[in-house]
Amino acid sequence: MRHFQTIPVVALLTLFSAGWAQALDFRSVGASPVVMYDAPSAKGGKLSVAPRGMPLEVVFTSGAWSKVRDMSGEMSWVESKDLVTRRNLIVRVANAKIRATAEETAALVFSADKNVLLEMAEPATAGWVKVRHRDGQIGYVKAAEVWGL
């Protein structure tokens, strides 16, 4: 009898862990800006417009719509077709230092101001992430200094 009581607990844990894994899915707005709605419908209230390339955390997908969180923590809905898998990051500190290698003492490649958009060139490792500026410069930034990972 005890065996049957643990099945619902295991099922709940599986559901929660699946939802958690999905919540870490980041996408970027595609080639055109997109309207962000308060409901999964074009008839919903328009909250704001997300610019091209803006990273968004996909929290939930329902049909053709995705519920997303932006850097400020605001939640809204966008059409899933308007999101791309390319990973962009936003600088969240006043003056992020992008270095030649993933070391604090490495040569400075460039600095990026707060809210500058960077493309993630390689996944983060050991607290650093390799990024590319739209001008083509490539380097490493501390993962804690960007949003979208």
N, CA, C and O atoms as a GROMACS GRO file, in nm:
protein
  596
    1MET      N    1   0.082  -0.119   0.000
    1MET     CA    2   0.000   0.000   0.000
    1MET      C    3   0.087   0.125   0.000
    1MET      O    4   0.056   0.222  -0.069
    2ARG      N    5   0.192   0.125   0.074
    2ARG     CA    6   0.281   0.240   0.081
    2ARG      C    7   0.338   0.273  -0.057
    2ARG      O    8   0.358   0.390  -0.089
    3HIS      N    9   0.365   0.174  -0.137
    3HIS     CA   10   0.420   0.193  -0.271
    3HIS      C   11   0.328   0.280  -0.357
    3HIS      O   12   0.377   0.364  -0.432
    4PHE      N   13   0.198   0.262  -0.347
    4PHE     CA   14   0.102   0.338  -0.428
    4PHE      C   15   0.092   0.483  -0.382
    4PHE      O   16   0.058   0.570  -0.462
    5GLN      N   17   0.120   0.510  -0.257
    5GLN     CA   18   0.113   0.647  -0.207
    5GLN      C   19   0.230   0.731  -0.256
    5GLN      O   20   0.218   0.853  -0.268
    6THR      N   21   0.342   0.669  -0.286
    6THR     CA   22   0.458   0.745  -0.332
    6THR      C   23   0.450   0.782  -0.480
    6THR      O   24   0.519   0.873  -0.524
    7ILE      N   25   0.367   0.712  -0.556
    7ILE     CA   26   0.355   0.742  -0.700
    7ILE      C   27   0.308   0.884  -0.724
    7ILE      O   28   0.367   0.952  -0.808
    8PRO      N   29   0.202   0.935  -0.654
    8PRO     CA   30   0.163   1.075  -0.678
    8PRO      C   31   0.275   1.174  -0.645
    8PRO      O   32   0.290   1.275  -0.714
    9VAL      N   33   0.352   1.148  -0.542
    9VAL     CA   34   0.462   1.237  -0.505
    9VAL      C   35   0.567   1.238  -0.615
    9VAL      O   36   0.617   1.344  -0.653
   10VAL      N   37   0.601   1.121  -0.666
   10VAL     CA   38   0.698   1.112  -0.776
   10VAL      C   39   0.645   1.185  -0.899
   10VAL      O   40   0.721   1.255  -0.967
   11ALA      N   41   0.518   1.170  -0.929
   11ALA     CA   42   0.458   1.237  -1.045
   11ALA      C   43   0.465   1.388  -1.029
   11ALA      O   44   0.497   1.460  -1.124
   12LEU      N   45   0.436   1.438  -0.909
   12LEU     CA   46   0.443   1.582  -0.884
   12LEU      C   47   0.586   1.633  -0.898
   12LEU      O   48   0.608   1.738  -0.958
   13LEU      N   49   0.681   1.562  -0.844
   13LEU     CA   50   0.821   1.602  -0.856
   13LEU      C   51   0.865   1.606  -1.002
   13LEU      O   52   0.938   1.697  -1.043
   14THR      N   53   0.820   1.509  -1.080
   14THR     CA   54   0.853   1.507  -1.222
   14THR      C   55   0.794   1.628  -1.292
   14THR      O   56   0.861   1.690  -1.374
   15LEU      N   57   0.669   1.662  -1.262
   15LEU     CA   58   0.606   1.779  -1.324
   15LEU      C   59   0.679   1.908  -1.286
   15LEU      O   60   0.704   1.993  -1.372
   16PHE      N   61   0.714   1.922  -1.158
   16PHE     CA   62   0.784   2.042  -1.114
   16PHE      C   63   0.921   2.053  -1.178
   16PHE      O   64   0.962   2.161  -1.220
   17SER      N   65   0.994   1.943  -1.187
   17SER     CA   66   1.127   1.947  -1.247
   17SER      C   67   1.119   1.975  -1.396
   17SER      O   68   1.206   2.043  -1.450
   18ALA      N   69   1.017   1.925  -1.464
   18ALA     CA   70   0.999   1.954  -1.607
   18ALA      C   71   0.969   2.102  -1.627
   18ALA      O   72   1.023   2.163  -1.720
   19GLY      N   73   0.885   2.160  -1.543
   19GLY     CA   74   0.855   2.303  -1.552
   19GLY      C   75   0.977   2.388  -1.525
   19GLY      O   76   0.996   2.490  -1.590
   20TRP      N   77   1.059   2.348  -1.429
   20TRP     CA   78   1.180   2.422  -1.396
   20TRP      C   79   1.277   2.421  -1.513
   20TRP      O   80   1.335   2.524  -1.545
   21ALA      N   81   1.294   2.306  -1.578
   21ALA     CA   82   1.386   2.297  -1.691
   21ALA      C   83   1.338   2.386  -1.805
   21ALA      O   84   1.420   2.450  -1.872
   22GLN      N   85   1.208   2.391  -1.827
   22GLN     CA   86   1.155   2.474  -1.934
   22GLN      C   87   1.174   2.622  -1.903
   22GLN      O   88   1.194   2.702  -1.995
   23ALA      N   89   1.170   2.660  -1.776
   23ALA     CA   90   1.182   2.800  -1.738
   23ALA      C   91   1.321   2.856  -1.768
   23ALA      O   92   1.338   2.978  -1.766
   24LEU      N   93   1.418   2.773  -1.794
   24LEU     CA   94   1.553   2.820  -1.823
   24LEU      C   95   1.580   2.828  -1.972
   24LEU      O   96   1.696   2.830  -2.014
   25ASP      N   97   1.476   2.833  -2.052
   25ASP     CA   98   1.487   2.840  -2.196
   25ASP      C   99   1.489   2.985  -2.241
   25ASP      O  100   1.388   3.055  -2.230
   26PHE      N  101   1.602   3.031  -2.292
   26PHE     CA  102   1.612   3.169  -2.340
   26PHE      C  103   1.605   3.171  -2.491
   26PHE      O  104   1.662   3.085  -2.558
   27ARG      N  105   1.535   3.269  -2.544
   27ARG     CA  106   1.526   3.294  -2.688
   27ARG      C  107   1.548   3.443  -2.708
   27ARG      O  108   1.555   3.520  -2.612
   28SER      N  109   1.561   3.483  -2.834
   28SER     CA  110   1.575   3.624  -2.867
   28SER      C  111   1.466   3.664  -2.965
   28SER      O  112   1.418   3.582  -3.044
   29VAL      N  113   1.428   3.791  -2.960
   29VAL     CA  114   1.333   3.843  -3.057
   29VAL      C  115   1.402   3.838  -3.193
   29VAL      O  116   1.520   3.871  -3.205
   30GLY      N  117   1.327   3.798  -3.296
   30GLY     CA  118   1.382   3.782  -3.431
   30GLY      C  119   1.415   3.913  -3.499
   30GLY      O  120   1.448   4.012  -3.433
   31ALA      N  121   1.406   3.915  -3.631
   31ALA     CA  122   1.450   4.027  -3.714
   31ALA      C  123   1.367   4.154  -3.696
   31ALA      O  124   1.416   4.264  -3.723
   32SER      N  125   1.244   4.140  -3.651
   32SER     CA  126   1.156   4.257  -3.634
   32SER      C  127   1.111   4.268  -3.490
   32SER      O  128   1.097   4.168  -3.420
   33PRO      N  129   1.088   4.391  -3.442
   33PRO     CA  130   1.033   4.409  -3.307
   33PRO      C  131   0.899   4.336  -3.294
   33PRO      O  132   0.828   4.318  -3.392
   34VAL      N  133   0.866   4.295  -3.172
   34VAL     CA  134   0.739   4.224  -3.148
   34VAL      C  135   0.659   4.292  -3.037
   34VAL      O  136   0.714   4.348  -2.943
   35VAL      N  137   0.528   4.284  -3.053
   35VAL     CA  138   0.437   4.335  -2.951
   35VAL      C  139   0.428   4.232  -2.839
   35VAL      O  140   0.417   4.112  -2.864
   36MET      N  141   0.433   4.281  -2.716
   36MET     CA  142   0.420   4.196  -2.598
   36MET      C  143   0.281   4.220  -2.540
   36MET      O  144   0.243   4.333  -2.511
   37TYR      N  145   0.205   4.110  -2.522
   37TYR     CA  146   0.065   4.117  -2.480
   37TYR      C  147   0.046   4.068  -2.337
   37TYR      O  148   0.132   4.000  -2.281
   38ASP      N  149  -0.069   4.103  -2.278
   38ASP     CA  150  -0.102   4.056  -2.144
   38ASP      C  151  -0.174   3.922  -2.144
   38ASP      O  152  -0.204   3.867  -2.038
   39ALA      N  153  -0.203   3.869  -2.263
   39ALA     CA  154  -0.271   3.740  -2.277
   39ALA      C  155  -0.223   3.674  -2.407
   39ALA      O  156  -0.172   3.742  -2.496
   40PRO      N  157  -0.239   3.543  -2.418
   40PRO     CA  158  -0.193   3.473  -2.539
   40PRO      C  159  -0.288   3.491  -2.658
   40PRO      O  160  -0.345   3.394  -2.708
   41SER      N  161  -0.304   3.616  -2.702
   41SER     CA  162  -0.394   3.647  -2.813
   41SER      C  163  -0.361   3.787  -2.865
   41SER      O  164  -0.327   3.876  -2.787
   42ALA      N  165  -0.373   3.806  -2.995
   42ALA     CA  166  -0.353   3.938  -3.054
   42ALA      C  167  -0.463   4.034  -3.010
   42ALA      O  168  -0.453   4.155  -3.030
   43LYS      N  169  -0.570   3.980  -2.950
   43LYS     CA  170  -0.678   4.063  -2.898
   43LYS      C  171  -0.650   4.108  -2.755
   43LYS      O  172  -0.724   4.188  -2.699
   44GLY      N  173  -0.542   4.056  -2.696
   44GLY     CA  174  -0.505   4.095  -2.560
   44GLY      C  175  -0.454   4.238  -2.555
   44GLY      O  176  -0.432   4.301  -2.659
   45GLY      N  177  -0.436   4.287  -2.436
   45GLY     CA  178  -0.383   4.422  -2.419
   45GLY      C  179  -0.236   4.429  -2.457
   45GLY      O  180  -0.158   4.340  -2.422
   46LYS      N  181  -0.198   4.534  -2.528
   46LYS     CA  182  -0.059   4.552  -2.569
   46LYS      C  183   0.017   4.619  -2.454
   46LYS      O  184  -0.017   4.729  -2.410
   47LEU      N  185   0.121   4.550  -2.407
   47LEU     CA  186   0.199   4.600  -2.294
   47LEU      C  187   0.318   4.684  -2.337
   47LEU      O  188   0.344   4.790  -2.281
   48SER      N  189   0.390   4.635  -2.438
   48SER     CA  190   0.511   4.704  -2.484
   48SER      C  191   0.555   4.641  -2.616
   48SER      O  192   0.494   4.547  -2.666
   49VAL      N  193   0.664   4.696  -2.670
   49VAL     CA  194   0.723   4.641  -2.791
   49VAL      C  195   0.867   4.601  -2.757
   49VAL      O  196   0.944   4.681  -2.705
   50ALA      N  197   0.900   4.476  -2.786
   50ALA     CA  198   1.036   4.425  -2.762
   50ALA      C  199   1.119   4.449  -2.889
   50ALA      O  200   1.076   4.411  -2.998
   51PRO      N  201   1.236   4.511  -2.876
   51PRO     CA  202   1.317   4.539  -2.994
   51PRO      C  203   1.383   4.414  -3.051
   51PRO      O  204   1.396   4.312  -2.982
   52ARG      N  205   1.424   4.422  -3.174
   52ARG     CA  206   1.495   4.314  -3.242
   52ARG      C  207   1.615   4.271  -3.158
   52ARG      O  208   1.691   4.354  -3.109
   53GLY      N  209   1.631   4.138  -3.141
   53GLY     CA  210   1.745   4.083  -3.069
   53GLY      C  211   1.731   4.073  -2.920
   53GLY      O  212   1.815   4.010  -2.855
   54MET      N  213   1.628   4.131  -2.862
   54MET     CA  214   1.612   4.131  -2.716
   54MET      C  215   1.599   3.988  -2.663
   54MET      O  216   1.517   3.912  -2.712
   55PRO      N  217   1.680   3.951  -2.561
   55PRO     CA  218   1.666   3.818  -2.502
   55PRO      C  219   1.544   3.811  -2.411
   55PRO      O  220   1.513   3.906  -2.339
   56LEU      N  221   1.477   3.697  -2.414
   56LEU     CA  222   1.361   3.674  -2.330
   56LEU      C  223   1.369   3.533  -2.274
   56LEU      O  224   1.412   3.440  -2.343
   57GLU      N  225   1.328   3.516  -2.150
   57GLU     CA  226   1.322   3.383  -2.090
   57GLU      C  227   1.184   3.325  -2.117
   57GLU      O  228   1.083   3.383  -2.076
   58VAL      N  229   1.177   3.212  -2.185
   58VAL     CA  230   1.049   3.147  -2.213
   58VAL      C  231   1.011   3.066  -2.090
   58VAL      O  232   1.080   2.972  -2.051
   59VAL      N  233   0.899   3.105  -2.029
   59VAL     CA  234   0.852   3.041  -1.907
   59VAL      C  235   0.752   2.930  -1.939
   59VAL      O  236   0.749   2.827  -1.871
   60PHE      N  237   0.671   2.951  -2.042
   60PHE     CA  238   0.565   2.856  -2.076
   60PHE      C  239   0.527   2.877  -2.222
   60PHE      O  240   0.526   2.990  -2.270
   61THR      N  241   0.496   2.769  -2.290
   61THR     CA  242   0.448   2.778  -2.428
   61THR      C  243   0.312   2.711  -2.437
   61THR      O  244   0.292   2.600  -2.388
   62SER      N  245   0.218   2.780  -2.501
   62SER     CA  246   0.083   2.728  -2.518
   62SER      C  247   0.042   2.753  -2.663
   62SER      O  248   0.010   2.866  -2.701
   63GLY      N  249   0.043   2.647  -2.742
   63GLY     CA  250   0.008   2.661  -2.883
   63GLY      C  251   0.107   2.751  -2.955
   63GLY      O  252   0.227   2.725  -2.954
   64ALA      N  253   0.056   2.856  -3.017
   64ALA     CA  254   0.140   2.948  -3.095
   64ALA      C  255   0.196   3.063  -3.012
   64ALA      O  256   0.257   3.156  -3.066
   65TRP      N  257   0.175   3.058  -2.880
   65TRP     CA  258   0.215   3.169  -2.793
   65TRP      C  259   0.314   3.122  -2.686
   65TRP      O  260   0.310   3.008  -2.640
   66SER      N  261   0.403   3.214  -2.646
   66SER     CA  262   0.499   3.187  -2.538
   66SER      C  263   0.486   3.294  -2.431
   66SER      O  264   0.481   3.413  -2.461
   67LYS      N  265   0.480   3.250  -2.307
   67LYS     CA  266   0.483   3.342  -2.194
   67LYS      C  267   0.630   3.366  -2.162
   67LYS      O  268   0.706   3.271  -2.142
   68VAL      N  269   0.670   3.492  -2.158
   68VAL     CA  270   0.812   3.526  -2.144
   68VAL      C  271   0.835   3.623  -2.029
   68VAL      O  272   0.745   3.695  -1.986
   69ARG      N  273   0.960   3.623  -1.981
   69ARG     CA  274   1.004   3.717  -1.878
   69ARG      C  275   1.117   3.799  -1.938
   69ARG      O  276   1.208   3.743  -2.000
   70ASP      N  277   1.112   3.930  -1.921
   70ASP     CA  278   1.222   4.014  -1.971
   70ASP      C  279   1.322   4.041  -1.858
   70ASP      O  280   1.306   3.992  -1.747
   71MET      N  281   1.424   4.118  -1.888
   71MET     CA  282   1.532   4.144  -1.793
   71MET      C  283   1.482   4.210  -1.664
   71MET      O  284   1.540   4.188  -1.558
   72SER      N  285   1.374   4.289  -1.672
   72SER     CA  286   1.321   4.356  -1.553
   72SER      C  287   1.233   4.264  -1.469
   72SER      O  288   1.190   4.300  -1.360
   73GLY      N  289   1.205   4.143  -1.521
   73GLY     CA  290   1.121   4.049  -1.449
   73GLY      C  291   0.976   4.053  -1.491
   73GLY      O  292   0.895   3.974  -1.444
   74GLU      N  293   0.941   4.146  -1.581
   74GLU     CA  294   0.803   4.158  -1.628
   74GLU      C  295   0.765   4.037  -1.714
   74GLU      O  296   0.846   3.989  -1.793
   75MET      N  297   0.642   3.989  -1.696
   75MET     CA  298   0.591   3.875  -1.772
   75MET      C  299   0.494   3.926  -1.878
   75MET      O  300   0.418   4.019  -1.855
   76SER      N  301   0.499   3.863  -1.995
   76SER     CA  302   0.407   3.896  -2.103
   76SER      C  303   0.400   3.779  -2.200
   76SER      O  304   0.467   3.677  -2.181
   77TRP      N  305   0.318   3.794  -2.303
   77TRP     CA  306   0.300   3.690  -2.404
   77TRP      C  307   0.346   3.742  -2.539
   77TRP      O  308   0.320   3.858  -2.573
   78VAL      N  309   0.413   3.658  -2.616
   78VAL     CA  310   0.453   3.691  -2.754
   78VAL      C  311   0.422   3.570  -2.842
   78VAL      O  312   0.412   3.457  -2.793
   79GLU      N  313   0.408   3.595  -2.971
   79GLU     CA  314   0.389   3.483  -3.062
   79GLU      C  315   0.520   3.407  -3.074
   79GLU      O  316   0.625   3.466  -3.100
   80SER      N  317   0.515   3.277  -3.055
   80SER     CA  318   0.636   3.193  -3.055
   80SER      C  319   0.714   3.205  -3.185
   80SER      O  320   0.837   3.195  -3.184
   81LYS      N  321   0.645   3.226  -3.297
   81LYS     CA  322   0.712   3.234  -3.427
   81LYS      C  323   0.804   3.355  -3.436
   81LYS      O  324   0.891   3.359  -3.524
   82ASP      N  325   0.787   3.453  -3.348
   82ASP     CA  326   0.870   3.574  -3.350
   82ASP      C  327   0.998   3.561  -3.269
   82ASP      O  328   1.078   3.654  -3.263
   83LEU      N  329   1.019   3.444  -3.207
   83LEU     CA  330   1.139   3.420  -3.127
   83LEU      C  331   1.234   3.329  -3.203
   83LEU      O  332   1.191   3.237  -3.274
   84VAL      N  333   1.364   3.355  -3.189
   84VAL     CA  334   1.466   3.272  -3.254
   84VAL      C  335   1.556   3.210  -3.147
   84VAL      O  336   1.562   3.259  -3.034
   85THR      N  337   1.624   3.103  -3.184
   85THR     CA  338   1.708   3.032  -3.087
   85THR      C  339   1.843   3.100  -3.064
   85THR      O  340   1.913   3.066  -2.968
   86ARG      N  341   1.881   3.194  -3.150
   86ARG     CA  342   2.008   3.265  -3.130
   86ARG      C  343   2.007   3.329  -2.991
   86ARG      O  344   1.910   3.394  -2.953
   87ARG      N  345   2.115   3.311  -2.918
   87ARG     CA  346   2.121   3.361  -2.780
   87ARG      C  347   2.189   3.497  -2.775
   87ARG      O  348   2.307   3.512  -2.810
   88ASN      N  349   2.114   3.595  -2.732
   88ASN     CA  350   2.167   3.728  -2.707
   88ASN      C  351   2.166   3.754  -2.558
   88ASN      O  352   2.087   3.696  -2.484
   89LEU      N  353   2.253   3.842  -2.515
   89LEU     CA  354   2.264   3.879  -2.375
   89LEU      C  355   2.261   4.031  -2.364
   89LEU      O  356   2.298   4.101  -2.458
   90ILE      N  357   2.216   4.081  -2.250
   90ILE     CA  358   2.215   4.225  -2.225
   90ILE      C  359   2.309   4.254  -2.109
   90ILE      O  360   2.303   4.188  -2.005
   91VAL      N  361   2.395   4.352  -2.127
   91VAL     CA  362   2.486   4.394  -2.020
   91VAL      C  363   2.402   4.458  -1.911
   91VAL      O  364   2.319   4.546  -1.938
   92ARG      N  365   2.423   4.415  -1.786
   92ARG     CA  366   2.344   4.470  -1.676
   92ARG      C  367   2.424   4.552  -1.576
   92ARG      O  368   2.373   4.589  -1.470
   93VAL      N  369   2.549   4.580  -1.608
   93VAL     CA  370   2.631   4.665  -1.520
   93VAL      C  371   2.673   4.789  -1.598
   93VAL      O  372   2.663   4.794  -1.721
   94ALA      N  373   2.720   4.890  -1.526
   94ALA     CA  374   2.753   5.018  -1.588
   94ALA      C  375   2.866   5.009  -1.690
   94ALA      O  376   2.864   5.080  -1.791
   95ASN      N  377   2.964   4.924  -1.667
   95ASN     CA  378   3.080   4.921  -1.756
   95ASN      C  379   3.142   4.781  -1.755
   95ASN      O  380   3.237   4.754  -1.681
   96ALA      N  381   3.086   4.692  -1.836
   96ALA     CA  382   3.137   4.554  -1.840
   96ALA      C  383   3.266   4.549  -1.920
   96ALA      O  384   3.277   4.607  -2.028
   97LYS      N  385   3.363   4.480  -1.867
   97LYS     CA  386   3.492   4.463  -1.934
   97LYS      C  387   3.491   4.331  -2.010
   97LYS      O  388   3.471   4.225  -1.951
   98ILE      N  389   3.512   4.338  -2.141
   98ILE     CA  390   3.518   4.218  -2.224
   98ILE      C  391   3.666   4.192  -2.250
   98ILE      O  392   3.736   4.275  -2.307
   99ARG      N  393   3.712   4.075  -2.208
   99ARG     CA  394   3.855   4.044  -2.209
   99ARG      C  395   3.890   3.939  -2.315
   99ARG      O  396   3.803   3.868  -2.365
  100ALA      N  397   4.019   3.930  -2.349
  100ALA     CA  398   4.067   3.840  -2.454
  100ALA      C  399   4.052   3.693  -2.415
  100ALA      O  400   4.029   3.609  -2.502
  101THR      N  401   4.065   3.662  -2.288
  101THR     CA  402   4.046   3.526  -2.237
  101THR      C  403   3.960   3.535  -2.112
  101THR      O  404   3.935   3.644  -2.061
  102ALA      N  405   3.916   3.422  -2.064
  102ALA     CA  406   3.828   3.417  -1.947
  102ALA      C  407   3.907   3.429  -1.817
  102ALA      O  408   3.905   3.340  -1.732
  103GLU      N  409   3.977   3.542  -1.805
  103GLU     CA  410   4.057   3.569  -1.685
  103GLU      C  411   4.051   3.718  -1.653
  103GLU      O  412   4.052   3.801  -1.744
  104GLU      N  413   4.045   3.749  -1.526
  104GLU     CA  414   4.039   3.888  -1.480
  104GLU      C  415   4.161   3.969  -1.526
  104GLU      O  416   4.151   4.090  -1.549
  105THR      N  417   4.276   3.903  -1.540
  105THR     CA  418   4.399   3.973  -1.578
  105THR      C  419   4.424   3.976  -1.729
  105THR      O  420   4.525   4.032  -1.773
  106ALA      N  421   4.336   3.918  -1.807
  106ALA     CA  422   4.353   3.915  -1.954
  106ALA      C  423   4.340   4.055  -2.013
  106ALA      O  424   4.281   4.145  -1.952
  107ALA      N  425   4.394   4.072  -2.130
  107ALA     CA  426   4.389   4.201  -2.200
  107ALA      C  427   4.244   4.242  -2.226
  107ALA      O  428   4.158   4.158  -2.257
  108LEU      N  429   4.219   4.370  -2.213
  108LEU     CA  430   4.086   4.425  -2.238
  108LEU      C  431   4.064   4.436  -2.389
  108LEU      O  432   4.145   4.496  -2.460
  109VAL      N  433   3.956   4.378  -2.438
  109VAL     CA  434   3.921   4.386  -2.581
  109VAL      C  435   3.834   4.509  -2.604
  109VAL      O  436   3.860   4.589  -2.694
  110PHE      N  437   3.729   4.523  -2.522
  110PHE     CA  438   3.644   4.641  -2.527
  110PHE      C  439   3.560   4.647  -2.400
  110PHE      O  440   3.552   4.550  -2.324
  111SER      N  441   3.496   4.761  -2.379
  111SER     CA  442   3.403   4.778  -2.268
  111SER      C  443   3.264   4.794  -2.326
  111SER      O  444   3.247   4.845  -2.436
  112ALA      N  445   3.164   4.751  -2.251
  112ALA     CA  446   3.026   4.764  -2.295
  112ALA      C  447   2.944   4.829  -2.185
  112ALA      O  448   2.949   4.788  -2.069
  113ASP      N  449   2.869   4.930  -2.223
  113ASP     CA  450   2.783   5.001  -2.128
  113ASP      C  451   2.660   4.918  -2.093
  113ASP      O  452   2.628   4.820  -2.160
  114LYS      N  453   2.592   4.961  -1.989
  114LYS     CA  454   2.469   4.895  -1.945
  114LYS      C  455   2.368   4.895  -2.060
  114LYS      O  456   2.354   4.994  -2.132
  115ASN      N  457   2.297   4.782  -2.076
  115ASN     CA  458   2.192   4.760  -2.176
  115ASN      C  459   2.243   4.736  -2.318
  115ASN      O  460   2.163   4.729  -2.411
  116VAL      N  461   2.375   4.723  -2.336
  116VAL     CA  462   2.427   4.688  -2.469
  116VAL      C  463   2.395   4.542  -2.497
  116VAL      O  464   2.407   4.457  -2.410
  117LEU      N  465   2.355   4.515  -2.620
  117LEU     CA  466   2.320   4.380  -2.664
  117LEU      C  467   2.445   4.310  -2.717
  117LEU      O  468   2.516   4.364  -2.801
  118LEU      N  469   2.471   4.189  -2.667
  118LEU     CA  470   2.584   4.106  -2.711
  118LEU      C  471   2.531   3.970  -2.752
  118LEU      O  472   2.436   3.919  -2.693
  119GLU      N  473   2.593   3.911  -2.853
  119GLU     CA  474   2.555   3.776  -2.893
  119GLU      C  475   2.640   3.676  -2.815
  119GLU      O  476   2.761   3.695  -2.802
  120MET      N  477   2.577   3.570  -2.764
  120MET     CA  478   2.653   3.467  -2.694
  120MET      C  479   2.722   3.380  -2.799
  120MET      O  480   2.656   3.315  -2.879
  121ALA      N  481   2.856   3.380  -2.799
  121ALA     CA  482   2.934   3.304  -2.897
  121ALA      C  483   2.955   3.160  -2.852
  121ALA      O  484   2.961   3.069  -2.934
  122GLU      N  485   2.966   3.139  -2.720
  122GLU     CA  486   2.983   3.006  -2.662
  122GLU      C  487   2.915   3.004  -2.526
  122GLU      O  488   2.904   3.109  -2.462
  123PRO      N  489   2.867   2.889  -2.481
  123PRO     CA  490   2.803   2.881  -2.350
  123PRO      C  491   2.898   2.920  -2.236
  123PRO      O  492   3.020   2.910  -2.248
  124ALA      N  493   2.839   2.965  -2.128
  124ALA     CA  494   2.917   3.007  -2.011
  124ALA      C  495   2.987   2.889  -1.946
  124ALA      O  496   2.931   2.780  -1.934
  125THR      N  497   3.111   2.912  -1.904
  125THR     CA  498   3.188   2.814  -1.826
  125THR      C  499   3.271   2.888  -1.723
  125THR      O  500   3.329   2.992  -1.751
  126ALA      N  501   3.275   2.834  -1.604
  126ALA     CA  502   3.356   2.887  -1.495
  126ALA      C  503   3.333   3.036  -1.470
  126ALA      O  504   3.427   3.110  -1.440
  127GLY      N  505   3.208   3.080  -1.484
  127GLY     CA  506   3.175   3.218  -1.452
  127GLY      C  507   3.201   3.319  -1.562
  127GLY      O  508   3.183   3.439  -1.541
  128TRP      N  509   3.241   3.273  -1.680
  128TRP     CA  510   3.266   3.362  -1.794
  128TRP      C  511   3.188   3.314  -1.914
  128TRP      O  512   3.159   3.194  -1.926
  129VAL      N  513   3.153   3.405  -2.003
  129VAL     CA  514   3.083   3.370  -2.126
  129VAL      C  515   3.148   3.443  -2.244
  129VAL      O  516   3.179   3.562  -2.235
  130LYS      N  517   3.168   3.369  -2.353
  130LYS     CA  518   3.227   3.428  -2.473
  130LYS      C  519   3.117   3.499  -2.550
  130LYS      O  520   3.012   3.441  -2.578
  131VAL      N  521   3.141   3.627  -2.584
  131VAL     CA  522   3.041   3.710  -2.650
  131VAL      C  523   3.097   3.777  -2.775
  131VAL      O  524   3.218   3.788  -2.793
  132ARG      N  525   3.005   3.820  -2.859
  132ARG     CA  526   3.041   3.892  -2.982
  132ARG      C  527   2.959   4.021  -2.988
  132ARG      O  528   2.836   4.018  -2.973
  133HIS      N  529   3.027   4.132  -3.009
  133HIS     CA  530   2.959   4.260  -3.029
  133HIS      C  531   2.916   4.270  -3.174
  133HIS      O  532   2.976   4.205  -3.260
  134ARG      N  533   2.814   4.348  -3.204
  134ARG     CA  534   2.767   4.359  -3.343
  134ARG      C  535   2.873   4.414  -3.437
  134ARG      O  536   2.863   4.396  -3.559
  135ASP      N  537   2.975   4.480  -3.383
  135ASP     CA  538   3.087   4.530  -3.464
  135ASP      C  539   3.188   4.421  -3.497
  135ASP      O  540   3.282   4.445  -3.572
  136GLY      N  541   3.169   4.300  -3.441
  136GLY     CA  542   3.256   4.188  -3.470
  136GLY      C  543   3.358   4.157  -3.363
  136GLY      O  544   3.424   4.053  -3.369
  137GLN      N  545   3.374   4.244  -3.265
  137GLN     CA  546   3.470   4.218  -3.157
  137GLN      C  547   3.422   4.100  -3.073
  137GLN      O  548   3.303   4.089  -3.042
  138ILE      N  549   3.516   4.012  -3.036
  138ILE     CA  550   3.485   3.893  -2.958
  138ILE      C  551   3.571   3.891  -2.832
  138ILE      O  552   3.688   3.927  -2.835
  139GLY      N  553   3.511   3.848  -2.722
  139GLY     CA  554   3.585   3.836  -2.598
  139GLY      C  555   3.501   3.769  -2.491
  139GLY      O  556   3.395   3.714  -2.520
  140TYR      N  557   3.549   3.773  -2.369
  140TYR     CA  558   3.485   3.708  -2.256
  140TYR      C  559   3.440   3.811  -2.153
  140TYR      O  560   3.513   3.904  -2.119
  141VAL      N  561   3.318   3.792  -2.104
  141VAL     CA  562   3.262   3.878  -2.001
  141VAL      C  563   3.220   3.791  -1.884
  141VAL      O  564   3.185   3.674  -1.902
  142LYS      N  565   3.225   3.848  -1.764
  142LYS     CA  566   3.179   3.774  -1.648
  142LYS      C  567   3.030   3.746  -1.663
  142LYS      O  568   2.952   3.836  -1.695
  143ALA      N  569   2.991   3.623  -1.639
  143ALA     CA  570   2.850   3.582  -1.654
  143ALA      C  571   2.757   3.665  -1.565
  143ALA      O  572   2.643   3.691  -1.603
  144ALA      N  573   2.804   3.706  -1.450
  144ALA     CA  574   2.722   3.785  -1.357
  144ALA      C  575   2.694   3.925  -1.410
  144ALA      O  576   2.606   3.994  -1.357
  145GLU      N  577   2.765   3.969  -1.512
  145GLU     CA  578   2.748   4.105  -1.563
  145GLU      C  579   2.654   4.114  -1.683
  145GLU      O  580   2.633   4.222  -1.738
  146VAL      N  581   2.595   4.001  -1.723
  146VAL     CA  582   2.500   4.000  -1.835
  146VAL      C  583   2.374   3.927  -1.795
  146VAL      O  584   2.373   3.846  -1.702
  147TRP      N  585   2.265   3.956  -1.867
  147TRP     CA  586   2.138   3.885  -1.843
  147TRP      C  587   2.101   3.809  -1.970
  147TRP      O  588   2.120   3.858  -2.081
  148GLY      N  589   2.049   3.688  -1.951
  148GLY     CA  590   2.005   3.607  -2.062
  148GLY      C  591   2.067   3.468  -2.064
  148GLY      O  592   2.056   3.396  -2.162
  149LEU      N  593   2.132   3.432  -1.954
  149LEU     CA  594   2.195   3.299  -1.945
  149LEU      C  595   2.104   3.200  -1.876
  149LEU      O  596   2.141   3.084  -1.860
   0.00000   0.00000   0.00000
